[in-house]
Amino acid sequence: MRLSKPIDRADPVRTLRRWFDELSQDWTGAASLQHALIDAILTLRHTWEKDGWCNWGEDYVELVDLLARHLTTGQAGQRTLRDLSMVKLAGPDEELSATDELDRLTKDVMIWCEQHPVWIQLPEGFHFWDDAPPVSTVPPTVTEPASSLRDEIRAWAFTKGAKEPEQDWDLQLANLREYDLYVELAADADCPNADYFLRLLYLIVGDAVRTSYRSESAEIVQQLLGRSREYADLRMDRWRARSLELMRSPDAFVYEDWCAGQYVMRDLKSS
């Protein structure tokens, strides 16, 4: 069995609640890793929104540990781990809120579930997800098929004249954080939609700086820029140089340049 498509990537809570209801209707779904992670983040959000952590206890610490065990193996793993640590600190401390961290973690859970749509069951010999191995070490037979979201993105990128599969797809891709793939596609001279992914890279960096790194951490942005050095491409060099300058001088941010593709369009006209 598989999760349905997200109903609203701009509203992770709505999507997660929908998935939680779907999984709860079947005992195998209710026992899945997806259900456990969604339940953990929704429970943490509920206790914060309802009583501001005032009922914080060991049960909530266990939920944070569960998320840390299974969410921190990907590209944004270190940032996710820091956010979870902040939630754990904020729980017993009335002076801390961790609101931004909870919002990022909610998005992390949605992205993780979308990347792992096939219901994952406990490996043999384990009774709880708290001590089960992370999915990256679970035998492939219980994970999603080889045809992944990355394959779908790559296939679209190499389709000449392809139209966006849905509205605001660039925002959805930014949320998915397949950054290494976006850099690869943007730097590929043979990719018909390389310009689209270059605009996406400008959007990711621009939005990170514009939101004071709430949408993405400065560390991850630096890693993204570092990855681009692997490609000998003039336009990528310009993007990296502009990004570094914007990080040094965030007041220089212009929405049209970074989030509406103007840099890419101007570079195309001048080439």
DAJORA-V266803 format. One record per residue. N is the residue number from 1. RES is the residue in one small letter. PSI is psi in whole degrees, -180 to 180 (999 if undefined). OMEGA is omega in whole degrees, 0 to 359 (999 if undefined). NEAR is the number of other C-alpha atoms within 12 Angstrom. Layout:
N&RES&PSI&OMEGA&NEAR ; N&RES&PSI&OMEGA&NEAR
This chain:
1&m&152&183&22 ; 2&r&156&172&26 ; 3&l&151&175&31 ; 4&s&171&176&24 ; 5&k&149&177&21 ; 6&p&138&180&28 ; 7&i&-23&180&20 ; 8&d&99&181&26 ; 9&r&-22&177&31 ; 10&a&-12&180&25 ; 11&d&79&184&20 ; 12&p&-36&182&34 ; 13&v&-44&179&32 ; 14&r&-45&180&20 ; 15&t&-44&182&28 ; 16&l&-38&178&42 ; 17&r&-39&177&31 ; 18&r&-47&179&26 ; 19&w&-40&180&37 ; 20&f&-44&179&36 ; 21&d&-41&179&21 ; 22&e&-48&182&25 ; 23&l&-35&183&32 ; 24&s&-15&182&23 ; 25&q&-9&183&15 ; 26&d&137&185&17 ; 27&w&-32&178&15 ; 28&t&-34&176&21 ; 29&g&-42&181&27 ; 30&a&-23&180&25 ; 31&a&1&186&25 ; 32&s&162&176&38 ; 33&l&-38&178&43 ; 34&q&-45&180&45 ; 35&h&-42&182&43 ; 36&a&-42&181&39 ; 37&l&-42&179&44 ; 38&i&-44&179&45 ; 39&d&-41&181&33 ; 40&a&-50&184&36 ; 41&i&-37&179&41 ; 42&l&-36&177&35 ; 43&t&-43&178&31 ; 44&l&-43&178&43 ; 45&r&-41&183&35 ; 46&h&-45&182&23 ; 47&t&-32&177&25 ; 48&w&-47&183&29 ; 49&e&-31&184&18 ; 50&k&-45&186&14 ; 51&d&10&176&16 ; 52&g&40&177&23 ; 53&w&4&189&29 ; 54&c&-18&177&21 ; 55&n&23&182&20 ; 56&w&135&179&28 ; 57&g&-172&185&19 ; 58&e&-33&180&13 ; 59&d&-38&180&18 ; 60&y&-35&175&31 ; 61&v&-40&179&28 ; 62&e&-36&178&26 ; 63&l&-41&177&33 ; 64&v&-43&180&41 ; 65&d&-37&177&29 ; 66&l&-46&179&33 ; 67&l&-41&179&45 ; 68&a&-36&183&36 ; 69&r&-36&190&28 ; 70&h&-11&184&37 ; 71&l&-10&192&43 ; 72&t&27&180&28 ; 73&t&-7&184&21 ; 74&g&-165&185&27 ; 75&q&-36&181&26 ; 76&a&22&188&35 ; 77&g&-41&182&25 ; 78&q&-41&177&21 ; 79&r&-42&179&30 ; 80&t&-42&180&37 ; 81&l&-40&178&29 ; 82&r&-41&179&26 ; 83&d&-41&179&35 ; 84&l&-38&178&40 ; 85&s&-38&179&24 ; 86&m&-40&177&26 ; 87&v&-42&180&40 ; 88&k&-35&177&32 ; 89&l&-38&184&23 ; 90&a&-29&183&29 ; 91&g&-57&182&33 ; 92&p&3&185&22 ; 93&d&112&183&18 ; 94&e&-18&182&17 ; 95&e&-12&182&12 ; 96&l&149&180&19 ; 97&s&-41&182&27 ; 98&a&30&180&30 ; 99&t&-49&180&25 ; 100&d&-39&180&26 ; 101&e&-43&178&33 ; 102&l&-40&179&38 ; 103&d&-43&179&30 ; 104&r&-41&180&34 ; 105&l&-36&177&44 ; 106&t&-43&177&39 ; 107&k&-39&178&40 ; 108&d&-44&181&41 ; 109&v&-42&178&45 ; 110&m&-46&180&44 ; 111&i&-44&180&38 ; 112&w&-45&181&40 ; 113&c&-38&179&40 ; 114&e&-34&178&35 ; 115&q&-15&179&36 ; 116&h&69&186&36 ; 117&p&-25&180&32 ; 118&v&129&182&31 ; 119&w&125&182&36 ; 120&i&125&181&39 ; 121&q&159&179&34 ; 122&l&134&175&29 ; 123&p&155&180&24 ; 124&e&136&179&14 ; 125&g&-4&179&11 ; 126&f&145&182&13 ; 127&h&-17&181&15 ; 128&f&148&178&18 ; 129&w&-16&180&32 ; 130&d&-32&182&24 ; 131&d&4&178&20 ; 132&a&153&180&24 ; 133&p&150&175&26 ; 134&p&158&187&26 ; 135&v&-29&180&34 ; 136&s&-19&179&21 ; 137&t&3&177&15 ; 138&v&140&179&21 ; 139&p&142&186&17 ; 140&p&-21&183&16 ; 141&t&-19&182&16 ; 142&v&4&178&24 ; 143&t&-177&184&29 ; 144&e&160&180&26 ; 145&p&165&183&20 ; 146&a&-29&179&16 ; 147&s&100&188&16 ; 148&s&176&177&18 ; 149&l&-36&178&25 ; 150&r&-40&178&25 ; 151&d&-40&180&16 ; 152&e&-41&179&17 ; 153&i&-45&180&31 ; 154&r&-42&180&28 ; 155&a&-42&178&20 ; 156&w&-42&183&24 ; 157&a&-34&183&32 ; 158&f&16&175&24 ; 159&t&110&182&18 ; 160&k&132&179&15 ; 161&g&13&182&13 ; 162&a&141&176&18 ; 163&k&154&180&17 ; 164&e&132&180&20 ; 165&p&-30&179&16 ; 166&e&166&182&14 ; 167&q&142&178&13 ; 168&d&37&181&18 ; 169&w&-31&179&21 ; 170&d&-38&178&31 ; 171&l&-37&179&27 ; 172&q&-40&177&29 ; 173&l&-40&178&34 ; 174&a&-40&179&33 ; 175&n&-29&182&36 ; 176&l&-23&173&37 ; 177&r&36&173&36 ; 178&e&59&193&32 ; 179&y&-41&181&36 ; 180&d&-36&178&30 ; 181&l&-41&181&31 ; 182&y&-41&178&37 ; 183&v&-45&179&40 ; 184&e&-46&183&33 ; 185&l&-39&180&34 ; 186&a&-30&183&36 ; 187&a&-3&184&34 ; 188&d&109&181&28 ; 189&a&-20&180&22 ; 190&d&0&181&15 ; 191&c&119&182&26 ; 192&p&-26&183&23 ; 193&n&30&179&29 ; 194&a&-38&180&34 ; 195&d&-39&181&33 ; 196&y&-43&183&38 ; 197&f&-27&173&41 ; 198&l&-42&175&46 ; 199&r&-37&179&39 ; 200&l&-40&179&40 ; 201&l&-41&175&49 ; 202&y&-42&180&48 ; 203&l&-44&182&40 ; 204&i&-48&181&44 ; 205&v&-47&181&45 ; 206&g&-43&181&42 ; 207&d&-36&178&35 ; 208&a&-48&181&31 ; 209&v&-43&182&35 ; 210&r&-35&182&28 ; 211&t&15&182&21 ; 212&s&39&174&21 ; 213&y&29&172&24 ; 214&r&-35&180&28 ; 215&s&-30&176&31 ; 216&e&145&184&39 ; 217&s&155&177&32 ; 218&a&-35&180&29 ; 219&e&-45&180&23 ; 220&i&-39&177&29 ; 221&v&-42&178&36 ; 222&q&-40&177&25 ; 223&q&-40&178&24 ; 224&l&-45&179&34 ; 225&l&-39&178&33 ; 226&g&-37&180&22 ; 227&r&-33&183&23 ; 228&s&-20&180&33 ; 229&r&-14&179&23 ; 230&e&-11&186&18 ; 231&y&130&177&21 ; 232&a&89&185&18 ; 233&d&125&184&21 ; 234&l&-42&183&21 ; 235&r&-35&176&33 ; 236&m&-36&177&37 ; 237&d&-41&178&23 ; 238&r&-45&180&24 ; 239&w&-44&180&38 ; 240&r&-44&181&32 ; 241&a&-44&179&21 ; 242&r&-38&181&27 ; 243&s&-44&179&36 ; 244&l&-40&179&26 ; 245&e&-40&179&19 ; 246&l&-38&178&27 ; 247&m&-32&177&28 ; 248&r&-33&184&14 ; 249&s&74&185&16 ; 250&p&-22&179&23 ; 251&d&-13&179&15 ; 252&a&-1&182&19 ; 253&f&130&173&28 ; 254&v&120&187&22 ; 255&y&-47&184&22 ; 256&e&-36&181&19 ; 257&d&-45&189&27 ; 258&w&-35&187&32 ; 259&c&-3&180&29 ; 260&a&13&171&25 ; 261&g&12&185&27 ; 262&q&-36&178&22 ; 263&y&-46&182&32 ; 264&v&-42&181&32 ; 265&m&-43&180&20 ; 266&r&-39&179&18 ; 267&d&-36&179&19 ; 268&l&-42&182&16 ; 269&k&-31&183&9 ; 270&s&-9&182&9 ; 271&s&999&999&9
